[in-house]
Amino acid sequence: MLDETNGKSMSIIVTKGTLDWAYPPFILATTAAAMGLNVTMFFTFYGLTLLKKDLKLKINPLGNAAMEMPMAGGHMAMPNILAAMPGATALTSAMMKNMIRKKGVASIEELRDLALEADVNMIACQMTMDLFEYRKEDMIEGITLGGAATWVDAATRCDINLYI
């Protein structure tokens, strides 16, 4: 919950909608909100998909040289050539989701709910909504619609501004 005595605030621009890129903005937003900061998240372009009611998040290993998965007591990196093979995205997505479940890490849906409970202001970019032909009914309850000016207005009053 917002700590009125703290007076600190943070904004986050969320631009990516894959499973691995969904965690940083939600973890940071919910942590900051729990610490009493007033948090605004602005979801634009592919990040907007994180506000959809029906999440079908995947992780794409192609071009992600830093991706290593724990295996047999070590860590296995996936070479780019293997990542380009059919089924690689489904395989790595399943592996990541299984690891998240086994380690007891909150799901994106759970983090999203926590953000709403903590009064995080989640703004869906109206231009992106129009561009990709999303309807407000496609999105979760509790968000607001706004454009770049809405985020700029919030960001100019924030102590911390992040782009993820």
C-alpha positions in Angstrom: 0.0 0.0 0.0 1.1 3.6 -0.6 2.8 5.1 2.3 1.8 8.8 2.2 4.6 9.7 4.5 7.2 8.2 2.2 6.3 10.4 -0.8 8.5 8.5 -3.2 7.3 7.3 -6.5 8.4 5.2 -9.5 7.3 4.7 -13.1 8.1 1.8 -15.3 7.6 1.6 -19.1 6.8 -2.1 -20.0 7.6 -2.9 -23.6 8.1 -6.6 -23.8 5.6 -9.4 -23.4 7.5 -12.6 -23.2 7.6 -14.7 -20.0 11.2 -13.8 -19.1 10.7 -10.1 -19.7 7.4 -10.1 -17.8 9.1 -10.7 -14.4 11.3 -7.7 -14.0 8.6 -5.0 -14.2 6.2 -6.8 -12.0 8.8 -7.8 -9.4 10.1 -4.2 -9.2 6.6 -2.7 -9.2 5.2 -4.9 -6.4 8.4 -4.6 -4.3 8.3 -0.8 -4.6 4.6 -0.7 -3.8 5.3 -2.9 -0.7 7.9 -0.4 0.3 5.4 2.4 0.2 6.2 3.9 -3.2 3.5 5.2 -5.5 4.0 3.1 -8.7 2.8 3.6 -12.3 3.4 1.0 -15.0 2.9 2.0 -18.6 2.3 -1.0 -20.9 3.1 -0.3 -24.6 3.7 -2.3 -27.7 4.4 -5.9 -26.9 4.3 -5.2 -23.1 0.6 -4.5 -23.5 -0.1 -8.2 -23.9 0.8 -8.6 -20.2 -2.5 -6.9 -19.4 -4.6 -9.4 -21.4 -7.0 -11.6 -19.4 -5.8 -14.7 -21.2 -2.0 -14.9 -20.9 -0.1 -17.2 -23.2 3.4 -16.3 -22.3 6.4 -17.9 -24.0 10.1 -17.5 -23.8 12.0 -17.2 -27.0 15.6 -18.6 -26.8 16.5 -17.2 -30.3 19.1 -14.5 -29.9 19.2 -14.9 -26.2 22.8 -15.9 -25.6 22.6 -15.4 -21.9 19.8 -18.0 -21.5 21.1 -20.9 -19.4 18.8 -23.6 -17.8 19.8 -25.7 -14.8 20.3 -29.3 -15.9 22.0 -32.3 -14.4 23.7 -30.3 -11.7 25.0 -27.7 -14.1 23.8 -25.0 -16.5 23.1 -25.6 -20.2 23.2 -22.8 -22.7 21.2 -23.2 -25.8 23.1 -22.5 -29.0 21.4 -20.1 -31.4 21.2 -22.8 -34.1 19.2 -25.1 -31.8 16.9 -22.2 -30.8 16.0 -21.8 -34.5 14.6 -25.3 -34.7 10.9 -25.9 -34.7 9.6 -26.5 -31.2 12.4 -24.8 -29.4 10.2 -22.0 -28.1 7.6 -24.5 -26.8 10.4 -26.5 -25.2 12.1 -23.6 -23.5 8.7 -22.1 -22.4 7.7 -25.4 -20.8 11.1 -25.8 -19.1 10.9 -22.2 -17.7 7.3 -22.6 -16.5 8.3 -25.9 -14.8 11.3 -24.4 -13.1 9.2 -21.4 -11.9 6.6 -23.8 -10.5 9.2 -26.1 -8.8 11.0 -23.1 -7.2 7.8 -21.6 -5.9 8.1 -18.4 -7.8 4.9 -16.5 -8.2 3.3 -16.6 -11.6 2.8 -13.4 -13.7 -0.9 -13.6 -13.0 -0.2 -13.7 -9.3 2.2 -10.8 -9.5 -0.3 -8.8 -11.6 -3.0 -9.4 -8.9 -0.5 -8.3 -6.2 0.2 -5.1 -8.2 -3.6 -4.4 -8.4 -4.0 -5.1 -4.7 -1.1 -2.7 -3.9 -2.8 0.1 -6.0 -0.2 0.1 -8.7 -1.5 2.3 -11.5 -1.4 0.2 -14.6 -1.9 2.2 -17.8 -2.6 0.5 -21.1 -1.3 2.5 -24.0 -4.3 3.6 -26.1 -2.3 4.0 -29.3 -1.0 0.4 -28.9 -4.6 -0.8 -28.2 -5.7 0.8 -31.4 -2.7 -0.4 -33.4 -3.1 -4.0 -32.4 -6.9 -3.8 -32.4 -7.3 -4.8 -28.7 -10.5 -4.0 -26.9 -10.7 -3.0 -23.2 -12.8 -6.2 -22.7 -9.6 -8.2 -23.7 -7.8 -6.7 -20.7 -7.9 -7.3 -17.0 -10.1 -5.2 -14.7 -8.5 -2.3 -12.8 -6.3 -0.8 -15.5 -6.6 2.6 -17.1 -6.2 3.7 -20.7 -3.8 6.5 -21.6 -1.3 7.7 -24.0 2.3 8.9 -23.9 1.2 12.2 -22.3 -0.4 10.2 -19.5 2.9 8.5 -18.7 5.0 11.7 -19.2 2.7 13.5 -16.7 3.3 10.7 -14.1 7.0 10.3 -14.9 7.8 14.0 -14.4 6.6 13.7 -10.9 8.4 10.4 -10.1 11.7 9.9 -8.3 12.6 6.8 -10.3 11.8 6.1 -14.0 12.6 2.7 -15.5 12.4 1.4 -19.1 12.1 -2.4 -19.3 
